[in-house]
Amino acid sequence: MINKSLITNLVSIFIIFIGYFYKDEHSFIFMTGVFALSGSVTNWIAVHMLFEKIPFLYGSGVIQDRFEDIKMGIKNLILKELFSVTQINKFLLDNKEVASEKIIEK
């Protein structure tokens, strides 16, 4: 199955080939393909290193190693920032008229 990363790499390589043949007139096409391919490969390596443990490479697999800490951090962030008493009160006060209109309509 073809994934988005492979499609991005293939499109970048295609742009490089097109730019290579029109290098004299439009060198920016070639450079666009080179930069797109290098960015795509860099992102692929970075994401791979976040989720997969690579032997003898410090820092790889950090998501795997710290999954519980990350999960608790996200939970605390959501509960403290989005569902705090002040945020809920602010939301209810800002939407007071909208909520009462819907109740009256029913």
N, C-alpha and C positions, 0 to 999 in steps of 0.2 A: 504494500500500500504506500502511496506517495504522501508524505507529510508536508506541512507548510515550509519547514526548514529546507527540505530538498528542492521544493519548487523555487524558493528564494535563491538558492545556490545556482540552480539551472538557469534562471532568468538572468542572474548576474553574469554567469559565464557567457550566455548568449549576447548580452550587451557588450562584454569584453570583445568577443569575436566581431561583432558589428563595428565597434569602435576601432578595432585593429585594421579593418579594411578601409575605413574612412578616416584614418589617423591624420592625414595631412589637412583635410578640411575641417574636421570636427574632433579635435583631440579630447574635448571634454566628455564625449560619449565613452571613449575608452577609459578615461580616469573615473567616470561615474561607475562603470562596471567593476573596476578594480577596487574602489572604495566600498561598493556594495558587497562584494564578495568577501573582502577582509572583515568588514563589520559583521556579516552573517556568520562567518567562521568563528570570529571572536566570541560572539554571543552564544553560539552553539557550545563552544568549549566551556564558557563560564557557567552556563546552565547545567551542563553535564557534571562539572566539578562541584556544583552546589549539592546535587542530589546523589551522586555516585561516589563511593569511596575508592580512591585511586591509591594503590600501595606506594608508600614512601613519599607521598606528596602531601605536605602539611596544609591543612585547611580544606582539603577535599572532603566531601560528604558531610558538610556542616549541618544540613537540614536533617539528615539521618541521625546524626549524633545528638542534636539539640532539639529534636522534634517536640518533646514534652514541654521544654522551656518556651519554645516558640508558640505552642498551642496555648499555654497559660498566659503568655504575654498578650496575645491577641484577645483572649477572653477578658482579661483585666482592662485592656484598652477599650473594648466595646462597652463593658459594664460601667466603667468610670467616666468615659467621655460621652458616649451616646445615650446611655440610660441613667444618667445622674439625675438627682431630684431637680436641680436647676434646669437642666435641658428639657426634662419632661414638662415642668411648669411653663417654661418658655414656649414650648411647642403647643401646649394646650391653650395658653393665652393668645398666641398668634393666630391660632385656628379656631378660636371660640365662635366667631360668627359663622364660619363655614359649617361647623358641626351642628350648631343650633338650627341653621337653615335646612339642613338635611333632615333633622328630626321633625321640624315643623311641616315639611313637605310630605312626609309619610303620614 
